[in-house]
Amino acid sequence: MTVFSGKSLRPAIFAAVVCLGFVFAPEGYAHRDKGAPLSARQIRNPLKSTPENLARGQELYLRLCAACHGADGTAKTEKARTLAEPPLDFTDTLIDYLSDGEIFWDASNGVAPVMPPAAKDVSETERFQIVLWIRELKRKAVDATFGLPPGFPRPKTPEDNPVTPAKVELGRHLFYDKRLSGNGTQSCASCHQQRLAFTDGRTLAVGSTGQTHPRQAMSLVNVAYSPVLTWANPNLRRLESQALVPLFGEHPVEMGLPTSEPRLVAQLSADPVYVRLFRAAFPLDSIDILHITMALASFERTIISGRSPYDRYRFQHQDDAISASAKRGEELFSSERLECFHCHGGFNFTGTVDYAGKSAPEIEFHNTGLYNLAGAISYPPGNTGLYEFTRDTADVGKFKAPTLRNIEVTAPYFHDGSARTLDDVITHYEKGGRRITSGPLAGNGADNPNRSEFIKPFHLSKQERADLIAFLLSLTDKSLLTDERFSDPWPQVAPPANTAANRP
Amino acid sequence: MEPRILSSGEPGRWSPGLAAVLCAALGLIGCSFPAVAQTPLEIRFRAEVQGQPLACGKIYPGVGRARSAVTLKDFRFYVSGFRLVGADGSETPLALVPDGKWQSETTALLDFEDGSGPCRNGTPDMNDVVRAVAPAGKPFRGLRFSVGVPEAGNHADLTESAPPLDLVALFWSWNAGHKFIRLDIATKGLPQGAAFHIGSTGCALQSPGSSQPRPPCKSPNRPEIRLDPFDPASDLVVVDLASLLAGSDLEHNAPGSPVLCMSDPEDLDCAPIFHNLGLPFGQRPAWTQTFLRAERAAHKGP
């Protein structure tokens, strides 16, 4: 029906863009000279992924395709081992580069010499139903890779770097590898420790050469749902790009890799573990920084926390999963009296959120009244938040509200670690801002011209304060802190006494 | 003069021939043609302050009781329950066209901020139109709708809610529901900002697993809009912030209350805006809203 609206040209434009897109598809995937011709790209799948179509597609798939490609699509079958060329793994990256029309064509005509025209004897509609089921196998594999907790939306992932188990496994090895720092003393995990919900417990992060960062290490938990990354950068939107900041940043030096990149690539290329992992993750013959960041990003995206007592209460409807005190605390958290939810709303307890199918990414930066130095730049130099990027004085002191998940284990708090305990944080908000009476940081944060209007004084009774803290503690996901999927994959060996350890 | 609901002057029915040509041109398989004649309908909105178009970062003088200079920081609101009124007074419900962003079948989001300047925490895209389908060929003389989210979809968790009900910025915590109207501003007296968030209040918090029917909210706070006459072909719905804020003191906040109004029936800062929305407040009963009005669009047709 939309054919008639003013937007009727959009599908045509989209089709044109797609046409251009596949002409320039990556070279590694353009060698299917034995498979579907280019024109097959233009065959459109007229069917939608309805339960009926998927059920019929699954039935046909199991009958016609599963003997080689496997019931789960991973192509790990007895018959596959006997073939000269391995059948396509429908859960792997390559399937994303094939259009519905190409899969349809291959199923109808076969791919000589190995693949027979398995679906040639069923109707066109049935062949399209098979295509839908093959797509569903990929979605199921991606969901399994993420291990999504109940009630959680599917994260948005970049089209040029879909998450696969092989990339995640490679990314995990890289994440825990100290060779990724210039002097071999730090891995990503040095500042993002699993037992502390991927923070480091320090007031401010310290880099591999001992330089102190102006801000503290952010938790990586649920970073897949964050449309902007780090404390206050509105422009950094891809984890692949973000990874370059700690790896190569010089102000301050974090992992200190700038002059060591050739050494790193040579070391990894000579390590049989990486030769195997890279080969499984990417269709490449060599290792480079781009693919290191793609694997790191894939691993980071799977660090999803959603199995706290509060989640059992909220999403699995276990009424006794949290205490009556925590329930009262939730009500306080959600009240107009405290206004916590204004910046920490939604399933990830932050107003900055995005996921697949969401109408729009939401991105917010707030000044929480921590400082009010004299003059227009009212926050401590070097730590002015969003202002650093926009140079608009209305943005001084504005930072992203971090997720409150696992807040129990991510002390100290705020971008500069200036609150030691949750109690200190609550006291800060109770006063509507922080008053510092002497020294270079003197000033009343409540009077900061940029201070959010949602931060205003309130008073909590002793019981109410205990209730609010009980609610915050109900957000601790103990399984995340020990989950083997996120833990150090390297064998734990004692380092030689007088040299830097190669591995953690 | 008979009001017509067509905006383009095209015949109000589908042309299978033309549709088939378009389908073929686009290479689409499986186009279908509706049997009942339906016609697309657009209801257009315009936000302004005393005749000045509303925009982020502009300063509008002379607003509210203290004649304040007002800077816009956010202005979005939900609308739902659209009905067209026939010549005989009968009401025909309008089905909205879901687009995965601004509208579901029942509810549309109007968005008058573009995420720039003081609207930084908003979203870049804007929306000033509601798209619906109506039975073709029927004359209508008026328009009815509600400002707000229908009760049935108001209390679900955000991640279970389809667009446009999936925005954290327009959600009021887990159970209490959505902010039907979000208006954030700054003035000289309240430079850090002031907000008017209108939505249902007195809604019982319910535990997630509860099988009990949810008790109705004590104050639903859904302004009911009646525009007579209204012709979608030539008329706009005009939203005037100066009308909405008339009578409000935008320079001071009642002590111990949110800055300025979070729909609390005991917060006196809410009294004027509730009056302008036609909503009951305290002992005062509901009456006619002055928030929205119909206006004949300029430069339209001969």
HADDOCK unambig.tbl for C-alpha pairs under 7 A between the chains (distance, minus, plus):
assign (segid A and resid 3 and name CA) (segid B and resid 19 and name CA) 6.96 0.50 0.50
assign (segid A and resid 12 and name CA) (segid B and resid 26 and name CA) 5.74 0.50 0.50
assign (segid A and resid 44 and name CA) (segid B and resid 28 and name CA) 6.91 0.50 0.50
assign (segid A and resid 44 and name CA) (segid B and resid 29 and name CA) 6.98 0.50 0.50
assign (segid A and resid 46 and name CA) (segid B and resid 29 and name CA) 5.36 0.50 0.50
assign (segid A and resid 46 and name CA) (segid B and resid 30 and name CA) 5.84 0.50 0.50
assign (segid A and resid 153 and name CA) (segid B and resid 159 and name CA) 6.34 0.50 0.50
assign (segid A and resid 313 and name CA) (segid B and resid 208 and name CA) 6.96 0.50 0.50
assign (segid A and resid 314 and name CA) (segid B and resid 208 and name CA) 5.55 0.50 0.50
assign (segid A and resid 317 and name CA) (segid B and resid 208 and name CA) 5.39 0.50 0.50
assign (segid A and resid 317 and name CA) (segid B and resid 209 and name CA) 4.21 0.50 0.50
assign (segid A and resid 318 and name CA) (segid B and resid 209 and name CA) 6.72 0.50 0.50
assign (segid A and resid 319 and name CA) (segid B and resid 207 and name CA) 6.94 0.50 0.50
assign (segid A and resid 319 and name CA) (segid B and resid 209 and name CA) 6.47 0.50 0.50
assign (segid A and resid 334 and name CA) (segid B and resid 173 and name CA) 5.21 0.50 0.50
assign (segid A and resid 336 and name CA) (segid B and resid 258 and name CA) 6.98 0.50 0.50
assign (segid A and resid 341 and name CA) (segid B and resid 173 and name CA) 6.02 0.50 0.50
assign (segid A and resid 345 and name CA) (segid B and resid 168 and name CA) 5.99 0.50 0.50
assign (segid A and resid 345 and name CA) (segid B and resid 173 and name CA) 6.23 0.50 0.50
assign (segid A and resid 346 and name CA) (segid B and resid 158 and name CA) 6.65 0.50 0.50
assign (segid A and resid 346 and name CA) (segid B and resid 168 and name CA) 5.67 0.50 0.50
assign (segid A and resid 351 and name CA) (segid B and resid 168 and name CA) 5.74 0.50 0.50
assign (segid A and resid 351 and name CA) (segid B and resid 169 and name CA) 6.52 0.50 0.50
assign (segid A and resid 358 and name CA) (segid B and resid 163 and name CA) 6.64 0.50 0.50
assign (segid A and resid 358 and name CA) (segid B and resid 166 and name CA) 6.67 0.50 0.50
assign (segid A and resid 359 and name CA) (segid B and resid 100 and name CA) 6.37 0.50 0.50
assign (segid A and resid 359 and name CA) (segid B and resid 101 and name CA) 4.48 0.50 0.50
assign (segid A and resid 359 and name CA) (segid B and resid 163 and name CA) 5.31 0.50 0.50
assign (segid A and resid 359 and name CA) (segid B and resid 164 and name CA) 6.29 0.50 0.50
assign (segid A and resid 359 and name CA) (segid B and resid 166 and name CA) 6.95 0.50 0.50
assign (segid A and resid 362 and name CA) (segid B and resid 123 and name CA) 6.65 0.50 0.50
assign (segid A and resid 363 and name CA) (segid B and resid 121 and name CA) 5.97 0.50 0.50
assign (segid A and resid 364 and name CA) (segid B and resid 121 and name CA) 4.45 0.50 0.50
assign (segid A and resid 365 and name CA) (segid B and resid 121 and name CA) 6.50 0.50 0.50
assign (segid A and resid 449 and name CA) (segid B and resid 191 and name CA) 6.72 0.50 0.50
assign (segid A and resid 449 and name CA) (segid B and resid 192 and name CA) 5.60 0.50 0.50
assign (segid A and resid 450 and name CA) (segid B and resid 192 and name CA) 5.72 0.50 0.50
assign (segid A and resid 451 and name CA) (segid B and resid 192 and name CA) 5.96 0.50 0.50
assign (segid A and resid 452 and name CA) (segid B and resid 192 and name CA) 6.28 0.50 0.50
assign (segid A and resid 453 and name CA) (segid B and resid 192 and name CA) 5.64 0.50 0.50
assign (segid A and resid 453 and name CA) (segid B and resid 193 and name CA) 5.16 0.50 0.50
assign (segid A and resid 453 and name CA) (segid B and resid 194 and name CA) 6.19 0.50 0.50
assign (segid A and resid 453 and name CA) (segid B and resid 259 and name CA) 6.74 0.50 0.50
